[in-house]
């Protein structure tokens, strides 16, 4: 799972930077590097979306296991 978490984090960083560049400068880095509407760029966009879904599911699992520090202290 550790490798999947790292891969998802990297893809989310790529996606976040791409959206930041697009929102700020109307510059799509993925399309510039891989070609607009190319099969490879579509795969990258799909992987970023799947990484976000994976992290959302992982986050909900983490929250269910999380216990506030104040609740675990006795006395």
Residue frames relative to the residue before (quaternion, step in Angstrom):
aa qw qx qy qz dx dy dz
X 1.0000 0.0000 0.0000 0.0000 0.00 0.00 0.00
X 0.5758 0.6093 -0.3817 0.3891 3.58 1.08 -0.63
X 0.6598 0.5029 -0.3129 0.4624 3.60 0.92 -0.88
X 0.6471 0.5134 -0.3161 0.4666 3.58 1.02 -0.79
X 0.6345 0.5266 -0.3266 0.4620 3.58 1.03 -0.76
X 0.6553 0.5002 -0.3058 0.4763 3.59 0.98 -0.85
X 0.6524 0.5110 -0.3126 0.4643 3.59 0.92 -0.89
X 0.6545 0.5037 -0.3113 0.4702 3.57 0.94 -0.86
X 0.6475 0.5165 -0.3199 0.4600 3.59 0.96 -0.82
X 0.6496 0.5090 -0.3168 0.4674 3.59 0.94 -0.85
X 0.6675 0.4941 -0.3047 0.4664 3.58 0.91 -0.87
X 0.6563 0.4989 -0.3175 0.4686 3.59 1.00 -0.73
X 0.6141 0.5198 -0.3483 0.4810 3.59 1.08 -0.61
X 0.6379 0.5144 -0.3228 0.4735 3.58 0.94 -0.86
X 0.6785 0.4907 -0.2886 0.4644 3.57 0.90 -0.93
X 0.6633 0.5099 -0.3045 0.4554 3.57 0.97 -0.84
X 0.6533 0.4949 -0.3090 0.4824 3.56 0.99 -0.82
X 0.6387 0.5262 -0.3286 0.4552 3.57 0.98 -0.80
X 0.6708 0.4795 -0.2984 0.4807 3.59 0.93 -0.87
X 0.6287 0.5335 -0.3353 0.4558 3.58 1.03 -0.72
X 0.6642 0.4862 -0.2962 0.4845 3.57 0.95 -0.86
X 0.6621 0.5053 -0.3123 0.4570 3.55 0.97 -0.83
X 0.6805 0.4899 -0.2882 0.4625 3.57 0.94 -0.85
X 0.7171 0.4566 -0.2510 0.4630 3.56 1.02 -0.79
X 0.8431 0.1551 -0.0127 0.5147 3.54 0.83 -1.01
X 0.3873 -0.7206 0.4712 0.3297 3.59 1.32 0.03
X 0.4645 0.6502 -0.4371 0.4128 3.54 1.04 0.95
X 0.1625 -0.7905 0.5873 0.0613 3.58 -0.57 1.18
X 0.3064 -0.7975 0.4971 0.1518 3.57 -0.18 1.33
X 0.6470 0.5222 -0.3277 0.4487 3.59 0.91 -0.87
X 0.6820 0.4741 -0.2889 0.4761 3.59 0.88 -0.91
X 0.6324 0.5301 -0.3338 0.4557 3.59 1.05 -0.70
X 0.7202 0.4449 -0.2518 0.4690 3.58 0.91 -0.91
X 0.8155 0.2911 -0.1115 0.4876 3.57 0.91 -0.93
X 0.5869 -0.5714 0.3689 0.4393 3.58 1.27 -0.13
X 0.4627 -0.6850 0.4827 0.2893 3.56 -0.87 0.92
X 0.8571 0.0479 -0.0917 0.5047 3.54 -0.94 1.00
X 0.3734 0.7093 -0.5149 0.3040 3.61 1.12 0.53
X 0.6471 -0.5207 0.3835 0.4038 3.55 -1.24 0.39
X 0.6522 0.5188 -0.3209 0.4500 3.59 0.99 -0.81
X 0.6664 0.4838 -0.3202 0.4683 3.61 0.88 -0.82
X 0.6274 0.5248 -0.3413 0.4632 3.60 1.04 -0.69
X 0.6235 0.5224 -0.3366 0.4744 3.59 1.06 -0.71
X 0.6356 0.5174 -0.3324 0.4667 3.60 0.97 -0.82
X 0.6559 0.4984 -0.3172 0.4698 3.60 0.89 -0.88
X 0.6439 0.5173 -0.3173 0.4660 3.60 0.99 -0.82
X 0.6679 0.4979 -0.3023 0.4632 3.59 0.94 -0.87
X 0.6223 0.5211 -0.3426 0.4731 3.59 1.03 -0.70
X 0.6544 0.5076 -0.3067 0.4692 3.58 0.98 -0.81
X 0.6605 0.4908 -0.3029 0.4808 3.58 0.98 -0.81
X 0.6202 0.5322 -0.3411 0.4646 3.58 1.07 -0.70
X 0.6371 0.5150 -0.3261 0.4717 3.58 1.01 -0.77
X 0.6471 0.5069 -0.3145 0.4747 3.58 0.98 -0.82
X 0.6355 0.5277 -0.3159 0.4668 3.58 0.97 -0.85
X 0.6838 0.4753 -0.2915 0.4707 3.60 0.87 -0.92
X 0.6267 0.5324 -0.3444 0.4529 3.60 1.02 -0.72
X 0.6614 0.4796 -0.3024 0.4909 3.59 0.97 -0.82
X 0.6462 0.5146 -0.3182 0.4651 3.58 0.95 -0.85
X 0.6400 0.5390 -0.3235 0.4419 3.57 0.95 -0.85
X 0.6665 0.4883 -0.3179 0.4651 3.58 0.91 -0.82
X 0.6297 0.5147 -0.3375 0.4740 3.61 1.07 -0.66
X 0.6432 0.5180 -0.3210 0.4636 3.59 1.00 -0.81
X 0.6582 0.5182 -0.3164 0.4451 3.58 0.93 -0.86
X 0.6386 0.5284 -0.3346 0.4483 3.59 1.02 -0.69
X 0.7111 0.4390 -0.2506 0.4887 3.60 1.10 -0.69
X 0.5693 0.6333 -0.3703 0.3711 3.58 1.21 -0.46
X 0.0816 -0.7639 0.6394 0.0311 3.55 -1.00 0.92
X 0.4710 -0.6783 0.4719 0.3088 3.60 -0.71 0.97
X 0.5868 -0.6085 0.4076 0.3453 3.59 -1.04 0.77
X 0.6452 0.5258 -0.3278 0.4469 3.60 1.02 -0.72
X 0.6543 0.5178 -0.3213 0.4477 3.60 1.08 -0.62
X 0.6957 0.4801 -0.2912 0.4480 3.58 1.07 -0.61
X 0.6105 0.5531 -0.3582 0.4394 3.62 1.21 -0.27
X 0.1967 -0.7711 0.5973 0.0999 3.53 -0.97 0.90
X 0.8395 0.2643 -0.1733 0.4419 3.53 -1.11 0.72
